[in-house]
Amino acid sequence: MTSSLKQIALRTIDLESQSISGLSQYINDDFENAINAITNCKGRLVISGIGKSAVIAQKIVATLNSTGTPSIFMHAADAIHGDLGIVQQDDVVMIISKSGESPEIKVLVPLIKNFKNILIGMVGSVDSYLASQCEIILNTTVSQEACPNNLAPTSSTTAQLVMGDALAICLMEMKGFNSDDFAKFHPGGTLGKKLYLRVADLYIKNEKPKLAKDGSLKEVIVEISSKRLGATAVVDRNNILLGIITDGDLRRMLEKNISLDGVTAADIMTATPKFIGPDELAVDALDLMRKRSITQLVVVENGRYLGFIHLHDLIREGLI
């Protein structure tokens, strides 16, 4: 039975992958016309559908909104019972349907056409009623559903989803939507933090261990221990960074079995430590820590010591 289940799963994946690869033949002039119509739209893209196509429409709306194309979902059934007021004069309307023959779609289409909005049909049958009524057709025809009865929307909804992603990415390119724009729309969660959270947002919350280069071994140990960052900076009178001392530096010094009398911070410090600027992204600090196998970075601006950013800061922010 286990072998049979694996075969069913593999067959499903194969059929759905075919539905995706088959879309390449439908990236045509109508696809470009759809992109241009949406790009030049002064309003929003209103996307509607019924059944499983409505679920796909909601996902496409979410993707478009997060990538800079104002969009709104309108359920086809609700539209003909009052929600049609969602559609404004400058909007472009896209209706998603596999058959293009659903009763709700047949009622909705003439109403949209009366409003004179550009109507795009993402449809799985170019011979359908919906296709015949649209100015622009996005063909998402599939040869077979993954459902063994060839009934449940599976391959067809996958094709719709991928066509929606193709639209979204093309629209991003047309609008010049970049990572800074993405951060504006994703201020929460790990995605947003990777794009906007900076070193300056984190190091200022930490202690700022430091001492002079002639500081004693005892002073080094007390400073590292009391500030709990596993390191201390060594600075001159003008707060210019001269080096850093980590708890690892202390252990390595003790392993040498040398006399500890007269040992100063200058004798222990690493004079060329890895550092980062306060305006750098926190995720870049994380990358640098990973590459160097270290747990803290000293923060420096124009040679002046500002503080430390620690691996724990990045863990707390969910970047790891």
Residue pairs with C-beta under 8 A, 6 or more apart in sequence:
11 146
12 146
12 154
15 144
15 145
15 146
15 154
15 155
16 146
16 154
16 155
16 158
18 142
18 143
18 155
19 142
19 143
19 155
19 156
19 158
19 159
20 158
20 159
20 162
22 141
22 142
22 143
22 159
23 140
23 159
23 162
23 163
23 166
26 138
26 139
26 140
26 141
26 163
27 166
28 139
30 136
30 137
30 138
30 139
31 138
31 166
33 135
33 136
34 94
34 120
34 136
34 138
34 167
35 167
35 170
35 171
35 174
37 92
37 118
37 120
37 136
38 45
38 69
38 92
38 167
38 171
39 171
39 174
39 175
41 90
41 91
41 92
41 118
42 90
43 70
43 88
43 89
43 90
43 91
43 92
44 70
44 71
44 72
44 88
44 91
44 92
45 61
45 64
45 69
45 70
45 71
45 72
45 91
45 92
45 93
45 94
46 71
46 72
46 73
46 74
46 86
46 87
46 91
46 92
46 93
46 94
46 117
47 57
47 60
47 61
47 71
47 72
47 73
47 74
47 93
47 94
47 95
47 96
48 54
48 57
48 73
48 74
48 75
48 76
48 79
48 93
48 94
48 95
48 96
48 108
49 55
49 56
49 57
49 75
49 76
49 95
49 96
49 97
50 75
50 76
50 77
50 97
50 102
50 104
50 105
51 102
51 153
52 153
52 157
53 96
53 97
53 98
53 153
53 157
53 160
54 73
54 75
54 76
54 96
55 157
56 96
56 157
56 160
56 161
56 164
57 73
57 96
58 73
59 161
59 164
60 71
60 96
60 160
60 161
60 164
60 165
60 167
60 168
61 71
61 72
61 73
63 164
63 165
63 168
64 70
64 71
64 164
64 167
64 168
64 171
65 71
65 185
66 182
66 185
66 186
67 168
67 169
67 171
67 172
67 177
67 182
67 185
68 171
68 172
68 175
68 177
68 181
68 185
69 168
69 171
69 175
72 86
74 83
74 84
74 86
74 87
75 83
76 95
76 102
76 104
76 105
76 108
77 104
79 86
79 104
79 108
79 111
80 104
80 107
80 108
80 111
84 108
84 111
87 93
87 112
87 115
87 117
89 115
89 116
89 117
91 117
92 117
92 118
92 120
93 112
93 117
93 118
93 119
93 120
94 119
94 120
94 121
94 122
94 138
95 105
95 108
95 109
95 112
95 119
95 120
95 121
95 122
95 123
95 130
95 134
96 122
96 123
96 160
97 105
97 121
97 122
97 123
97 124
97 128
97 130
98 123
98 124
98 125
98 140
98 153
98 156
98 157
98 160
99 124
99 125
99 128
100 121
100 123
100 124
100 125
100 128
100 129
100 130
100 131
101 125
101 128
101 129
101 130
105 129
105 130
106 129
109 119
109 129
109 130
109 133
110 133
112 119
113 119
113 133
118 135
118 136
119 133
119 134
119 135
119 136
120 134
120 135
120 136
120 137
120 138
121 130
121 131
121 133
121 134
121 136
121 137
121 138
122 138
122 140
122 160
122 163
122 164
123 130
123 131
123 134
123 137
123 138
123 139
123 140
124 139
124 140
124 141
124 142
124 156
124 159
124 160
125 131
125 141
126 137
126 139
126 141
131 137
138 163
138 167
140 156
140 159
140 160
140 163
141 159
142 155
142 156
142 159
144 150
144 155
145 151
145 152
145 153
145 154
145 155
145 156
146 154
146 155
147 153
147 154
171 177
179 195
180 195
182 191
182 195
183 192
183 195
183 196
186 192
186 195
187 196
189 318
190 318
190 319
193 282
193 283
193 317
193 318
193 319
194 281
194 282
194 283
194 319
195 281
196 281
197 281
197 282
197 283
197 317
197 319
198 278
198 279
198 280
198 281
198 282
199 276
199 277
199 278
199 279
199 280
199 281
199 282
199 285
199 299
199 309
200 278
200 279
200 299
201 282
202 282
202 309
202 313
202 314
202 317
203 278
203 299
203 306
203 307
203 308
203 309
203 313
204 307
205 313
206 229
206 307
206 308
206 309
206 310
206 313
207 226
207 227
207 228
207 229
207 307
207 308
208 227
208 233
208 305
208 306
208 307
208 308
209 223
209 224
209 226
209 227
209 229
209 231
209 232
209 233
209 308
210 223
210 232
210 233
210 234
210 235
210 239
210 305
211 219
211 220
211 223
211 232
211 233
211 234
211 235
211 265
212 234
212 235
212 236
212 237
212 265
213 234
213 236
213 242
213 243
213 264
213 265
213 266
213 269
214 264
214 265
214 266
215 223
215 234
215 264
215 265
216 263
216 264
216 265
217 260
217 263
217 264
217 268
219 265
220 232
220 245
220 250
220 265
220 268
221 250
223 232
224 230
224 231
224 232
224 245
224 246
224 247
224 250
229 296
229 308
229 310
230 246
230 247
230 295
230 296
230 310
231 244
231 245
231 246
231 247
231 296
231 298
231 308
232 244
232 245
232 265
233 241
233 243
233 244
233 298
233 305
233 308
234 241
234 242
234 243
234 244
234 245
234 265
234 266
234 269
235 241
235 242
235 305
236 242
238 304
239 304
239 305
240 303
240 304
240 305
241 273
241 275
241 298
241 300
241 303
241 304
241 305
242 266
242 269
242 271
243 265
243 266
243 269
243 270
243 271
243 272
243 273
244 269
244 270
244 273
244 298
245 265
245 268
245 269
245 270
246 270
246 294
246 296
249 268
249 269
249 270
250 268
253 263
253 267
253 268
273 298
274 288
274 292
274 294
274 297
274 298
275 297
275 298
275 299
275 300
276 284
276 285
276 288
276 297
276 298
276 299
276 300
276 309
277 299
277 300
277 301
278 299
278 301
278 306
282 309
282 313
282 314
282 317
282 319
283 319
285 297
285 309
285 314
286 311
286 314
286 319
286 320
288 297
289 295
289 296
289 297
289 311
289 314
295 310
295 311
295 312
296 308
296 309
296 310
296 311
297 308
297 309
298 305
298 307
298 308
299 305
299 306
299 307
299 308
299 309
300 306
311 320
314 320
